[in-house]
């Protein structure tokens, strides 16, 4: 009998202990969930008693064995020797077995105390557990227990706000895992196996699964710890590898995984890491497909469960589509930012420069792709890769590329709107429309033909104006303000474009009446929406605020400024009308200038507008007086 | 999701707002009297953990240094129900008459006096009781205002609904037989609970009857259906519609008065002092749902970019979106118990209330800074 302890493994006493252990586990994991509100820890207290009994029974075993033979003590010496020689006999020694078993009971007692809100006692048990096995932490018998106990200590200390301590425990858990995998790598003993009779040993596969899951949790906790410590990048990396491990080890719920991956894409996109963002999104789309077909409307009407499933799947897929929209939109906006000159037009020289640099970049991309952390299991890898290929991850540099990206975004807009219908999801639906409008706006930047560009803006008006008019301002004040401002800006932009087109053909003195009508219409529409926005700032009693709140300070003053400009640009043949418009214009400029005088703190937000308004306040009266004089002389 | 996550999200939306002077949310702190039957003090322990130092400051006897908190109003133990009403609700009811939404939240740990403040003594159904709370008094005041207006040829329509949010599920307290309900949005009506029973009322006593019926159902549900009321939020909504004909033009105004009894604040422990607690994995169904929350917080760090976060609001914050930094008048009544045993809870309630002051109307305008001047 090579292992003293093995003799007892099949004895009836030992069998009794195993049964007790199973009962304790069942009480903790299953029964405890049915405990009444006023006695929430009933089952856990019962489990604790049993664990204590097991503990003393184990101690008794130890005592009897030590009495009957002296080999126990020798066994321990052997281990120490083994350590000195750099080898580990521990797994084979009876002392080692006993220590591991005691350690496991300490672990379960520790968790039990923590769950019943006796943290210090819990901590003590966990530390006892560590002491018993820490020397042999990377042996195949102990390594799983070591990772579990360190995970628990991490949770314990972070609960006390001692994040650094928590981090230290979790990082050593990680180190232990890595050392073990380098050294041994075969699936280690699960701690529940310490207390199972021979016929109940786990399969190779099950051992692997449990061990890897424990380590996945280490990663997951580290992701949180790093987030609390403000180590954002590291935290993101750990979120990424948690997801990666879940996928590879097939330990995930598809819809939840997909949503987490889609959320992670938003992190990358915000960092400007589009290749990583695209990768997360492609994986999210593919994995969400594993959740199965959306139940039909008919099936949903039959059963409540199908109804809920239908709703969940549709909603989550629509959410993933919305993450894709943001991907396309941000990429287009970044491209615009990279290419625009100081008046917001496409800079041709810059475009050529970037195109030349692009060739080198493409090669770089190939390299970095290989080093990037990739998602995918054997089955899904190809589908994810082929989805990725359909969307570019480099900033578009010309209209063709921009249009391709726009179209992808537009497809996802359609998809997202299928679930987030206006009737039922007003806020979501409008947010999607706002994104759609923003996609058009970004695309228009790449369009050379001014007439076609104008048409794109018209599409934006068509999708936003009816909603702005229908939306109840009482409940959707903020959204309505956004829409009014956006519409005002679109009309303003369209007017600028029309004027540029008209000026190319002839000088402004000889504009035909049709063009003048058109220009004045756009001018009026823009002013109308700016004024609607300003009206929305009135209090319940109808008063305009004396002090503008921080969030509306800049938009409110900018709106004033624009309205002032718009009134001065209306083309009117009758001088008295022109005079009237100029007076309105002056009033608005005065408001901005006076607000700036009364509230010096506002000037930082609207520096340019303020300066120009002050200038106009001094210049416009001269123009007005000249017109007045002209009117008199005409009469 | 844990039962208290409604307030949890409310809390986080409070925290994420920026500071500044703003009157969209006001805070009224009420200290309840010390009695021995609440289970919150041990017998004979008359030590207090706080002192009201003026009508808007309170000093907490913390160690080593005492801390002073400032609010819109602080009411000491001897304050009358009527003056609580006058301080908190009167103004809100008046602006509801003018077409603006109003919300009153009661916040605090279980046993700190939320129900007493909002309703009155629990055993009394008496509408004339001197101890009746904010809600019955609001009804009386609202209908007295309505009656004055009706004389001036204005007509009113008033309907009530009463729902409970427990564990992120919505239950109708006016129809205890109904299945769980869903939130929906409509371009004209805003956010509402689809299918919730609406009872028309024409007087304060009718409204009070609807309220007590719902309140009874809440109690029944908490015993027979295993819903613990200290873990649920109860939202009583009164929708007011006024119609006025001026020069043959019909002018319709609608408004809502929400009266909210939040879940006991002690249930949200983990979000207050223990903000850095790790979310554990539930290994049973491989769920790492909270990973999403971790990532969300990473995304929040980056500003000014377009992003979409896939996780929905809690039901409570969604329903009361307007009241949390929107187009509404909102008052939070923070109830605290002065007993020294309640120090921890009282501190976290006072901190919550202070953060609530920072909620702002988030009117972000997507304005392009490039094209300003051309």
Boltz contact constraints between the chains, C-beta under 6 A:
constraints:
  - contact:
      token1: [A, 37]
      token2: [B, 228]
      max_distance: 6.0
  - contact:
      token1: [A, 155]
      token2: [B, 278]
      max_distance: 6.0
  - contact:
      token1: [A, 158]
      token2: [B, 276]
      max_distance: 6.0
  - contact:
      token1: [A, 158]
      token2: [B, 277]
      max_distance: 6.0
  - contact:
      token1: [A, 158]
      token2: [B, 278]
      max_distance: 6.0
  - contact:
      token1: [A, 159]
      token2: [B, 274]
      max_distance: 6.0
  - contact:
      token1: [A, 159]
      token2: [B, 277]
      max_distance: 6.0
  - contact:
      token1: [A, 161]
      token2: [B, 276]
      max_distance: 6.0
  - contact:
      token1: [A, 163]
      token2: [B, 276]
      max_distance: 6.0
  - contact:
      token1: [A, 217]
      token2: [B, 281]
      max_distance: 6.0
  - contact:
      token1: [A, 220]
      token2: [B, 281]
      max_distance: 6.0
  - contact:
      token1: [A, 220]
      token2: [B, 288]
      max_distance: 6.0
  - contact:
      token1: [A, 221]
      token2: [B, 278]
      max_distance: 6.0
  - contact:
      token1: [A, 223]
      token2: [B, 294]
      max_distance: 6.0
  - contact:
      token1: [A, 224]
      token2: [B, 278]
      max_distance: 6.0
  - contact:
      token1: [A, 224]
      token2: [B, 294]
      max_distance: 6.0
  - contact:
      token1: [A, 227]
      token2: [B, 294]
      max_distance: 6.0
  - contact:
      token1: [A, 227]
      token2: [B, 297]
      max_distance: 6.0
  - contact:
      token1: [A, 228]
      token2: [B, 276]
      max_distance: 6.0
  - contact:
      token1: [A, 232]
      token2: [B, 298]
      max_distance: 6.0
  - contact:
      token1: [A, 232]
      token2: [B, 301]
      max_distance: 6.0
  - contact:
      token1: [A, 235]
      token2: [B, 298]
      max_distance: 6.0
  - contact:
      token1: [A, 236]
      token2: [B, 298]
      max_distance: 6.0
  - contact:
      token1: [A, 239]
      token2: [B, 295]
      max_distance: 6.0
  - contact:
      token1: [A, 251]
      token2: [B, 286]
      max_distance: 6.0
  - contact:
      token1: [A, 252]
      token2: [B, 286]
      max_distance: 6.0
  - contact:
      token1: [A, 253]
      token2: [B, 286]
      max_distance: 6.0
  - contact:
      token1: [A, 259]
      token2: [B, 310]
      max_distance: 6.0
  - contact:
      token1: [A, 260]
      token2: [B, 291]
      max_distance: 6.0
  - contact:
      token1: [A, 260]
      token2: [B, 292]
      max_distance: 6.0
  - contact:
      token1: [A, 262]
      token2: [B, 310]
      max_distance: 6.0
  - contact:
      token1: [A, 263]
      token2: [B, 292]
      max_distance: 6.0
  - contact:
      token1: [A, 263]
      token2: [B, 295]
      max_distance: 6.0
  - contact:
      token1: [A, 263]
      token2: [B, 310]
      max_distance: 6.0
  - contact:
      token1: [A, 264]
      token2: [B, 295]
      max_distance: 6.0
  - contact:
      token1: [A, 266]
      token2: [B, 299]
      max_distance: 6.0
  - contact:
      token1: [A, 266]
      token2: [B, 307]
      max_distance: 6.0
  - contact:
      token1: [A, 267]
      token2: [B, 295]
      max_distance: 6.0
  - contact:
      token1: [A, 267]
      token2: [B, 298]
      max_distance: 6.0
  - contact:
      token1: [A, 267]
      token2: [B, 299]
      max_distance: 6.0
  - contact:
      token1: [A, 270]
      token2: [B, 299]
      max_distance: 6.0
  - contact:
      token1: [A, 270]
      token2: [B, 302]
      max_distance: 6.0
  - contact:
      token1: [A, 270]
      token2: [B, 305]
      max_distance: 6.0
  - contact:
      token1: [A, 270]
      token2: [B, 307]
      max_distance: 6.0
  - contact:
      token1: [A, 319]
      token2: [B, 310]
      max_distance: 6.0
  - contact:
      token1: [A, 322]
      token2: [B, 308]
      max_distance: 6.0
  - contact:
      token1: [A, 323]
      token2: [B, 308]
      max_distance: 6.0
  - contact:
      token1: [A, 326]
      token2: [B, 306]
      max_distance: 6.0
  - contact:
      token1: [A, 326]
      token2: [B, 307]
      max_distance: 6.0
  - contact:
      token1: [A, 326]
      token2: [B, 308]
      max_distance: 6.0
  - contact:
      token1: [A, 329]
      token2: [B, 306]
      max_distance: 6.0
  - contact:
      token1: [A, 330]
      token2: [B, 306]
      max_distance: 6.0
  - contact:
      token1: [A, 344]
      token2: [B, 370]
      max_distance: 6.0
  - contact:
      token1: [A, 344]
      token2: [B, 371]
      max_distance: 6.0
  - contact:
      token1: [A, 424]
      token2: [B, 184]
      max_distance: 6.0
  - contact:
      token1: [A, 425]
      token2: [B, 185]
      max_distance: 6.0
  - contact:
      token1: [A, 426]
      token2: [B, 185]
      max_distance: 6.0
  - contact:
      token1: [A, 426]
      token2: [B, 187]
      max_distance: 6.0
  - contact:
      token1: [A, 470]
      token2: [B, 187]
      max_distance: 6.0
  - contact:
      token1: [A, 471]
      token2: [B, 187]
      max_distance: 6.0
  - contact:
      token1: [A, 472]
      token2: [B, 188]
      max_distance: 6.0
  - contact:
      token1: [A, 475]
      token2: [B, 190]
      max_distance: 6.0
  - contact:
      token1: [A, 477]
      token2: [B, 327]
      max_distance: 6.0
  - contact:
      token1: [A, 478]
      token2: [B, 363]
      max_distance: 6.0
  - contact:
      token1: [A, 481]
      token2: [B, 363]
      max_distance: 6.0
  - contact:
      token1: [A, 482]
      token2: [B, 365]
      max_distance: 6.0
  - contact:
      token1: [A, 482]
      token2: [B, 366]
      max_distance: 6.0
  - contact:
      token1: [A, 485]
      token2: [B, 365]
      max_distance: 6.0
  - contact:
      token1: [A, 540]
      token2: [B, 98]
      max_distance: 6.0
  - contact:
      token1: [A, 540]
      token2: [B, 100]
      max_distance: 6.0
  - contact:
      token1: [A, 550]
      token2: [B, 20]
      max_distance: 6.0
  - contact:
      token1: [A, 551]
      token2: [B, 363]
      max_distance: 6.0
  - contact:
      token1: [A, 552]
      token2: [B, 363]
      max_distance: 6.0
  - contact:
      token1: [A, 555]
      token2: [B, 365]
      max_distance: 6.0
  - contact:
      token1: [A, 555]
      token2: [B, 367]
      max_distance: 6.0
  - contact:
      token1: [A, 608]
      token2: [B, 373]
      max_distance: 6.0
